[in-house]
Amino acid sequence: MSQAPLDQVSSDPDSSASGLRERNVEGRRQQILRAARVLLSRGGLGALSMRKLAEEASLSVNTLYNLWGTREEILRALTLDARDRMEESLPIEASPEDPIAYCGTLVRATVREMCRQRELFRPMILAWLEGEIAGQPSPIEPMAHSIGVLSQIIQTARKNGLLECPMKPEQIAWQIQHGAQFASIQWALGRIDDAHFEARALYGVNLAFLGIVHEERRPEIRTRLRGLERRLRILPTGSE
């Protein structure tokens, strides 16, 4: 039986060493991010100093700067990681049977995921508000998975004859997203609790659709709005 030339079956020592170094670097970078999440959950943004982070990660401060750069760069990385984790948790339907209801499902799922990871999202939102995550989108921007996904859902609803308006799908999507984002900021500041956050976000979804659905669907949406209004009246406004 013929054998492949030796140089084809043997590994390149330099390549193997380079790959190992890259894995070690990435492993330590993730180690730093895990430590940052622990500090945020314990004491919020004020607990995330480079010295404390180095201690929590069992690394030197110089290593932190070499692997990530500044504290701001670490906050940016946490922001993008939080967004990725949120998007992975959302229910995805390529062709939802009821696009309007599906928009509400996405917003509800997003709010609940943020509340589940409150130790991460609250300080991250505050960091964004205070300008500490400069040059990055808000960590709460995927409030309904993304503006693009919402726009596609709304476009589907219009094609199926569920909407009657000249507005672009992107305009409706932005309206929904801004309402949910404002509610999330109030939640991060501790002015409303989890239940109030969800009710406000869903109220914005239904209000956005009320004026653009066909008349036969408006009673259904008005009923949802009245139910949400009752929830908002009886819910406490303070944080848990």
C-alpha positions as CSV (number, residue, x, y, z in Angstrom):
1,M,0.0,0.0,0.0
2,S,1.4,3.4,-1.0
3,Q,1.9,6.0,1.8
4,A,1.6,9.7,1.6
5,P,4.9,11.6,1.7
6,L,6.2,12.2,5.2
7,D,5.9,16.0,4.8
8,Q,2.2,15.6,4.1
9,V,1.3,13.6,7.2
10,S,3.6,15.3,9.8
11,S,2.4,18.4,11.4
12,D,4.2,21.7,11.1
13,P,5.7,22.5,14.6
14,D,5.6,26.2,14.0
15,S,2.0,26.1,12.9
16,S,1.0,24.0,15.9
17,A,2.8,26.3,18.3
18,S,1.1,29.3,16.7
19,G,-2.3,27.7,17.0
20,L,-1.7,26.8,20.7
21,R,-0.6,30.4,21.5
22,E,-3.8,31.8,19.8
23,R,-5.9,29.4,21.8
24,N,-4.2,30.4,25.0
25,V,-4.6,34.1,24.3
26,E,-8.3,33.6,23.5
27,G,-8.8,31.5,26.6
28,R,-7.3,34.3,28.8
29,R,-9.4,36.9,27.0
30,Q,-12.6,35.0,27.8
31,Q,-11.3,34.5,31.4
32,I,-11.1,38.3,31.7
33,L,-14.7,38.7,30.4
34,R,-16.0,36.1,32.9
35,A,-14.3,37.9,35.7
36,A,-15.8,41.2,34.5
37,R,-19.3,39.7,34.6
38,V,-18.7,38.5,38.2
39,L,-17.6,42.0,39.3
40,L,-20.5,43.6,37.6
41,S,-22.9,41.2,39.3
42,R,-21.4,42.0,42.7
43,G,-21.0,45.7,42.6
44,G,-22.2,47.2,39.3
45,L,-20.0,49.4,37.1
46,G,-18.1,50.9,40.1
47,A,-16.7,47.5,40.9
48,L,-15.1,47.1,37.5
49,S,-11.6,48.6,38.0
50,M,-8.6,47.2,36.2
51,R,-7.0,46.3,39.5
52,K,-10.0,44.4,40.8
53,L,-10.5,42.8,37.5
54,A,-6.9,41.5,37.4
55,E,-7.3,40.1,40.9
56,E,-10.6,38.4,40.0
57,A,-9.1,36.9,36.8
58,S,-5.9,35.9,38.6
59,L,-3.8,37.8,36.0
60,S,-1.6,40.9,36.1
61,V,-2.9,44.3,35.2
62,N,-0.3,44.4,32.4
63,T,-1.8,41.2,31.0
64,L,-5.2,42.8,31.0
65,Y,-3.9,45.8,29.0
66,N,-2.0,43.5,26.6
67,L,-5.0,41.3,25.9
68,W,-7.8,43.8,25.8
69,G,-6.4,47.3,26.1
70,T,-8.4,49.7,28.3
71,R,-11.3,49.3,30.6
72,E,-13.5,50.8,27.9
73,E,-12.4,48.1,25.4
74,I,-13.5,45.5,27.9
75,L,-16.9,47.2,28.3
76,R,-17.2,47.2,24.5
77,A,-16.5,43.5,24.4
78,L,-19.1,42.8,27.1
79,T,-21.6,44.9,25.2
80,L,-21.2,42.9,22.0
81,D,-21.2,39.6,23.9
82,A,-24.4,40.6,25.7
83,R,-26.0,41.4,22.4
84,D,-24.9,38.0,20.8
85,R,-26.2,36.1,23.8
86,M,-29.6,37.9,23.7
87,E,-30.1,37.2,20.0
88,E,-29.3,33.5,20.4
89,S,-32.0,33.3,23.1
90,L,-34.8,34.7,20.9
91,P,-37.4,32.5,19.1
92,I,-36.9,32.7,15.4
93,E,-39.7,32.0,12.8
94,A,-38.9,32.5,9.2
95,S,-42.6,32.9,8.2
96,P,-44.7,33.5,11.4
97,E,-48.4,32.8,11.0
98,D,-49.4,36.1,12.7
99,P,-46.6,38.6,12.1
100,I,-48.1,41.2,14.4
101,A,-48.4,38.8,17.3
102,Y,-44.9,37.6,16.6
103,C,-43.5,41.1,17.0
104,G,-44.9,41.0,20.5
105,T,-43.4,37.6,21.1
106,L,-39.9,38.8,20.2
107,V,-40.2,41.9,22.4
108,R,-41.5,39.8,25.4
109,A,-38.7,37.3,25.0
110,T,-36.1,40.0,24.8
111,V,-37.4,41.7,28.0
112,R,-37.5,38.5,29.9
113,E,-33.9,37.6,28.8
114,M,-32.7,41.0,30.0
115,C,-34.4,40.5,33.3
116,R,-33.0,37.0,33.7
117,Q,-29.5,38.5,33.2
118,R,-30.1,41.7,35.2
119,E,-26.7,41.6,36.9
120,L,-25.2,42.1,33.4
121,F,-27.6,44.2,31.5
122,R,-28.4,46.8,34.1
123,P,-24.8,48.0,34.7
124,M,-24.1,47.7,30.9
125,I,-27.1,50.0,30.1
126,L,-25.9,52.4,32.7
127,A,-22.4,52.3,31.3
128,W,-23.8,53.1,27.9
129,L,-25.9,56.0,29.2
130,E,-22.9,57.5,31.0
131,G,-20.8,57.3,27.8
132,E,-18.4,54.7,29.1
133,I,-19.0,52.5,26.1
134,A,-18.1,55.1,23.6
135,G,-18.5,54.4,19.9
136,Q,-20.6,51.3,20.4
137,P,-24.3,50.7,19.9
138,S,-26.5,50.3,23.0
139,P,-26.4,46.8,24.6
140,I,-30.2,47.0,24.4
141,E,-30.4,47.7,20.7
142,P,-31.6,44.2,19.8
143,M,-34.9,44.9,21.7
144,A,-36.8,43.0,19.2
145,H,-33.9,40.9,17.8
146,S,-33.0,43.7,15.4
147,I,-34.6,46.5,13.3
148,G,-34.0,44.4,10.2
149,V,-35.9,41.4,11.5
150,L,-38.8,43.6,12.7
151,S,-38.9,45.3,9.4
152,Q,-39.1,42.0,7.5
153,I,-41.9,40.8,9.8
154,I,-43.9,44.1,9.3
155,Q,-43.3,43.9,5.5
156,T,-44.7,40.3,5.6
157,A,-47.8,41.6,7.5
158,R,-48.3,44.3,4.8
159,K,-47.9,41.8,2.0
160,N,-50.5,39.6,3.6
161,G,-52.9,42.5,3.8
162,L,-52.8,42.9,7.6
163,L,-51.6,46.5,7.4
164,E,-53.0,49.6,5.6
165,C,-50.5,52.4,5.8
166,P,-48.0,54.2,3.6
167,M,-45.3,54.1,6.3
168,K,-42.2,52.2,5.6
169,P,-41.7,49.0,7.7
170,E,-38.5,50.5,9.1
171,Q,-40.4,53.4,10.5
172,I,-42.8,51.2,12.4
173,A,-39.9,49.0,13.6
174,W,-38.0,52.0,14.9
175,Q,-41.1,53.2,16.8
176,I,-41.5,49.8,18.5
177,Q,-37.8,49.6,19.3
178,H,-37.6,53.1,20.8
179,G,-40.6,52.4,23.0
180,A,-39.0,49.3,24.4
181,Q,-35.6,50.9,24.7
182,F,-37.0,53.8,26.8
183,A,-38.7,51.2,29.1
184,S,-35.4,49.4,29.5
185,I,-33.6,52.6,30.5
186,Q,-36.2,53.2,33.2
187,W,-35.8,49.6,34.3
188,A,-32.0,49.9,34.4
189,L,-32.3,53.1,36.5
190,G,-34.5,51.2,39.0
191,R,-37.6,53.3,38.3
192,I,-39.7,50.3,37.2
193,D,-39.6,46.6,38.0
194,D,-39.5,43.6,35.7
195,A,-43.3,43.3,35.2
196,H,-43.7,47.0,34.5
197,F,-40.8,46.8,32.0
198,E,-42.5,44.0,30.1
199,A,-45.9,45.7,30.1
200,R,-44.5,49.0,28.9
201,A,-42.6,47.4,26.1
202,L,-45.6,45.4,24.9
203,Y,-47.8,48.5,25.2
204,G,-45.5,50.2,22.7
205,V,-45.8,47.2,20.2
206,N,-49.6,47.2,20.3
207,L,-49.9,51.0,20.1
208,A,-47.6,51.1,17.0
209,F,-49.9,48.7,15.2
210,L,-53.3,50.1,16.4
211,G,-53.5,52.8,13.7
212,I,-52.2,50.7,10.8
213,V,-54.1,47.4,11.0
214,H,-57.3,46.8,9.2
215,E,-60.5,47.8,11.1
216,E,-61.4,44.2,11.9
217,R,-58.2,43.7,13.9
218,R,-58.4,46.9,15.9
219,P,-60.8,45.6,18.6
220,E,-58.3,42.8,19.3
221,I,-55.4,45.3,19.7
222,R,-57.6,47.7,21.8
223,T,-58.4,44.8,24.1
224,R,-54.7,44.0,24.5
225,L,-54.0,47.7,25.2
226,R,-56.7,47.9,27.9
227,G,-55.3,44.8,29.5
228,L,-51.8,46.3,29.6
229,E,-53.2,49.6,30.9
230,R,-54.8,47.7,33.8
231,R,-51.5,45.9,34.5
232,L,-49.6,49.2,34.5
233,R,-52.1,50.8,36.9
234,I,-51.8,48.1,39.5
235,L,-48.1,47.4,39.2
236,P,-45.7,49.2,41.5
237,T,-43.5,51.7,39.8
238,G,-40.4,51.1,41.9
239,S,-37.8,48.5,41.2
240,E,-37.7,45.1,43.0
